[in-house]
Amino acid sequence: MGGKPNRTRRHQVLVRLTEDEYTMLMNQVKRSGLSREEYLRSLINKKKVSGYSAEFLQTRIEKIITKDGNGLWQ
């Protein structure tokens, strides 16, 4: 096999969180059984994650990211 892996995900997003926001995110990730990246991708793609509706989770993430205007989506 060898060679470079075929990577389709070339963009990274940096988001700064407070300690409380980070703890809340990691608790939700742990409950979901997904990796942090898969969990966030599920929210972006509006998939249901561990009993929470995609709309609820999307709203929570948007509030965290835009809370102080420092969230960056690139």
Protein Blocks (a to p, Z undefined) as FASTA:
>chain_A
ZZidddfblbdcdddddfklmmmmmmmmmmnopafklmmmmmmnopaeehiafklmmmmm
mmmmmmnopaccZZ
